[in-house]
Amino acid sequence: MRVLALESSCDESAAAVLDEHRGLLAHELFSQVELHRIYGGVVPELASRDHVQRLLPLVRQVLAQAGGERVDGIAYTAGPGLIGALLTGAALARSLAFAWDVPALGVHHLEGHLLAPLLEPDPPPFPHVALLVSGGHTLLIEVSGIGRYRELGASRDDAAGEAFDKTAKLLGLGYPGGPQLAQLAGSGRTGAFNFPRPMLDRPGLEFSFSGLKTAVLHAVQGRELTPALRADIARGVEDAIVDTLIGKSLRALEETDLQVLVVSGGVSANRTLRERLRVAVGARGARVYYPRIEFSTDNAAMIAVAGLARLKAGEHDTLAIGARAQWPLASLTAVGA
């Protein structure tokens, strides 16, 4: 089976073609970072309009790269995300499916992130613990198979990616703030600022990062933000977030008695997190898996993985065009159930 996949949940337009036998044949992505940079964040209406312009040319590109052969189904991100942006992809996917007389299926964006490591030559085995950490989500999930998810812990307020972005704004960094803060942290001094590791000192697997922004606000008030001070604060913020994610992930492995950790989502591209998790998880005899950097952030290849599995199992949508701004992961059914 060969699947065309579309991703348009926020500020990246993407398309991919995945073949169950030959693997990923093509994937393309257009980032809207420059479009939104002057506003300091994503403007939903502008994002939607740009998807309308970008998606169809991307589809033509990936189909040409895949040899121009007919696809057997179409997968698209149906939620969660910005509803206008989601509807652009849903409308195109359903229109193409109707014209080509093939099934179409709306895919859960977070399931795409969870399954992105399956694109790698050495994919993680089931069951495993997944740390899904992005701009909008911080979750620990026990993954027993495709569609078999049990939430272990989630953020009560800001996600880890939000904590990166909000503290970056306090330091006067541009959009997108998270990657810039991580880069700046590389020149900062360890221990110059010791910010709180939220909820790490109490039992459980939940997260809370809203207080970190307040701590940074207090640290910068009344001080001249010299380059050295910015770097030290950035290092302190990154260390606090990374320590918290590592501590909770190790606790989840211990509580589930599992030996495999999968880390996905945009924040999983943070190199400090990757290196320190590798060491910490290895020290307890477990293994950690990641998608490659290009598949850590939003992309259509991960949507293709989830869509292919479910389309092969006989799932498909009706002719109606639909999307969901909110979509609980727990509502998904197991593939083959």
N, C-alpha and C positions, 0 to 999 in steps of 0.2 A: 504494500500500500504506500502511496505517495501523498504527502499532505503539504498544502500551502498554508502558512500561518501568518497572521497579522497581529501586531502589538501597537496599541494607541492609548494606553491607559492614562498617560500624563504628558510628558514633554519629549518623548522619543517616538518617532515613527519608524516602524521596522517591519520587515517581511523576511520569510525564510521558507525553504523547501526541504523537507525531510523525507527520506525513503527508508522504509523499515529494513531493507537489505543493504543498501549502499550508504546509509548514514546521512549526515547533513550535506546536502548538495550545494546550497547557497544560502547566504544570509546577508542582509544589508540593513543599515540603520542610519537615520538622520536625526541628529540631536538639535533641539531647539534652544540650547543654552544661550547663544548669542541673541536670539529673539527676546528672551526674558531678562537678560542680564541688566538692562537699564532700569528695570522695575524692581530688581532685588529679589525676585521670586517668580513663580509660574503664574501667568495670567490665563485663567481657564478659557476665555473666549478666543484669545489669540492662539492658544494651543490647539483648539478645535479647528480653527480656520487653517492653520498650517498643516494639520493632518490631512485635510481635504486636498491640499495641493501636493503633498508628498507621497501619500500611500500608493496611489496607482502607478506612478513611475517606479517606485520601489518594487511593486509586484512585477512589473514588466522586466526589471533588471534580474530579479532572482529566477524568474521563469526562463529567461534567456540563458543564464548561467547554469541552470539545471538541465539544459538541453532542449527546452521548449516542449517537452512531453506533457501530456495531459495529467492533471492531478486527480486523485481519487476522493479527495475531501478537503475541506477548508476549516481551519481552526482559527479562532480570533479571541482576543481578550474581551470578556464580557463584564468584568468587574473583579474586585472593587477598583475604583479610580474616579477620575473626573467624568461625570456623566456625559457631557458634550463630546469630550475626546473619545470616550468609549463608543459612543453612537456612530462616530465617523467610521471606525473600523468595522463595527457590526453591520452598518448599512452596505459597505463595500463587500464584505464577506458574503452576506446573504444574497446580494445582487449577482455576484460571480457564481455562487453555488446554484442559483436559480437558472442562470444562463447556461451553465455547463452541465446541469442536471446531476450534481454531486451533493452529498450531504455536507452540512455545515454544523459546527458545534462551538458554542461559547465556552471558553476556558477560564477557570479561576486563576487570576493573576498570581496569587500566592502559591497555588499548586505548581504553576510554572517555575517559580523560584525554587520550590522544594525539589523539583525533578531535574533542574538544570545540570546537576553533577552527572546525570545519566548520559550526558553527551560526551563525557570523557572516556578515553580508552580503558581506564581502570575505574569503573563506576562503583559507588558504594553498595554494599549488600544490605538487604533488609533482614531484620529490623535495625533501626538506628535512631539516634536522637538528632534532631535538626535544630540548629540555631538559625532562625530566619531574622535577619537584622537589616533594616533599610530605613529610608527617610520617614516612612509612615508606620512601620511595624517593628516590634521586637518581641519575638515569640520563641519559646522552646516547645518542641513538638516531638512526640514519639511517633515514628513513622514505621508502620508494620508492612506497608505495601502501598501501591498506588490507590489513593482514595481512603486508605486506612490510617487516619490521623487522630491522635489524642493530644490535646493541648495540655502541656505541663505547667506553663507559666507565661505571662504576658506583661507588657508595660501598663501600669495604672494610669499613666499620663503621657508625657513625651516619649517618643521612640528614641533609640540611640542616634539615629540619623538626624532627628530634629535637634537633639542636644548638640551635636556637632555644628549644625547650621546656625542655631540661635546664638551659641557662644561665639561663632565666627563673626556674626553681625556685631556683637558687643565689642569685638576687637577691630571693627572697621574693615573686615575683609569683604571682598565682593562675592557675587553669586556665580556658581554654587559654592557655598561656604565650607562645607565639610571637607572636600578634597584640598582646598587651600589651607585650612587649619591643619590638616594632617601633614602637608608639606612643610608648613612653618614649624610644626612641632619637632621636625628633624634637627633643627638648629637650637632647640631649647634645652635647658638644663634639667635633668631629672631631680625631683625633690625641691626645686625652687618654690613650687606651689603644691600643696598637698590637699587637693580638693576631696570632698566626701565620695565614698564608694556606696551609692545609695542601696539600702536594703541588703547589703552583703553581710551585715552583722546580725541578721535574724534568719530564722528558718524559712524555707519556702523557695519557690522558683520565680517569683514575680519581680518585676523591674519598676523603677521609678527614676526618671532623669530630670524632672522639672526643677528639683532643688539645686541641681548642678549649675543651671543658668543663673540662679540667684546668687550662688557662691561666687561665680565669676563676676557678676555685677558688683558685688561688694569688693572684690579684689581690684577692679579697675577704677572704682569711684575715687575721684580726687587725685588721680595719678596721671602723669604724662605717659602716653603709650609709645614709648621708644621701641625701636625694632627688637632690642634684646628682651624687653619686658613682654612684648607680644609673643615672642617665641617661647619664653618660659611659661607663660599662661597657657599657650597652645599645647605645650608638652604636658603640663599638669592636667588639662582637660582630657587629652588623648589617653594618658595613663589611667585616669579615673574611669573612663568609659571601658577601656580594654580590660582593666582589672575586674570590673563588674561583670562583663560578658564572660570572661574566662572562669571566674569563680562560680557563677551560676551554671555554666555549661558543665563543669566538672561535677557539680552537685547533681545535675540531672543524670549524668552517666552513672553516678553512684546509686541514685535512688531507683533507676530503672534496671541496674545491673547489666547495662549494654556496653559494648566495647568499641562502638563506631559513632563518631560525631560528624555530621554534615553541616557546613556553614555556608549559607547562601544569602542573597540580597545585596543591595548596593554597598552596604558598609563592609561586607565580606571582602571587598577589594582593598580595604585598608591593610597595608603591608605589615604594620606593627602588630595588628591583631593576628594576621596569618602566622607570622613567625613565632610569636609568644604562645599562641594556641598549639602550634605544632610541638613545641617543647613541653608545654604543660600536659597535653593529652598523651604524648609519648612517654612521659615520666610515669604514668599510671598504666602503661602497657596497652593503651588503646590507640586507635587510628583516627585521623581527621581528614576529611575530604572537602574539596572546594570545587566549584566550577571555575574554569579559567576566567581571567579578569574580564574579558569581553562579554562573558555570559553571566557575570555577577550583577551588573546593572540591568535595567529593563531591556529586553530583546525579544525577537520573535522566535528564535531557535528554541528557547525554553517552552514557549507556547506550543510549538510544534511537537515537542516530546509528550506533553500532557494530552494534546489533541489527538495525536496518533494512537496513543494507548486507548483512549476512550472511543474514538471512531472505530478502531478495530474490534472493540467489544460491542459494537452495534448502537452506541449512543449517537444521537443527532438532535438538532433543533427542529422546530416547526418553521414555517415560512415567515413567521413574525420576526420583526427586527427588535431586539431587546438588549438592554444592558442594565447593570446594577451598580450604583455608587457604593452600596454596602452589600456584602455577601459573606456570611459566616463560613469559614472554612469547614466547620463541623457539619454543615449541611450537605457536604459532598458525599456521594455514595462510593463504595469500593468498586473498583473495576472488576467485572466478572461476577459481582454479587447478585 
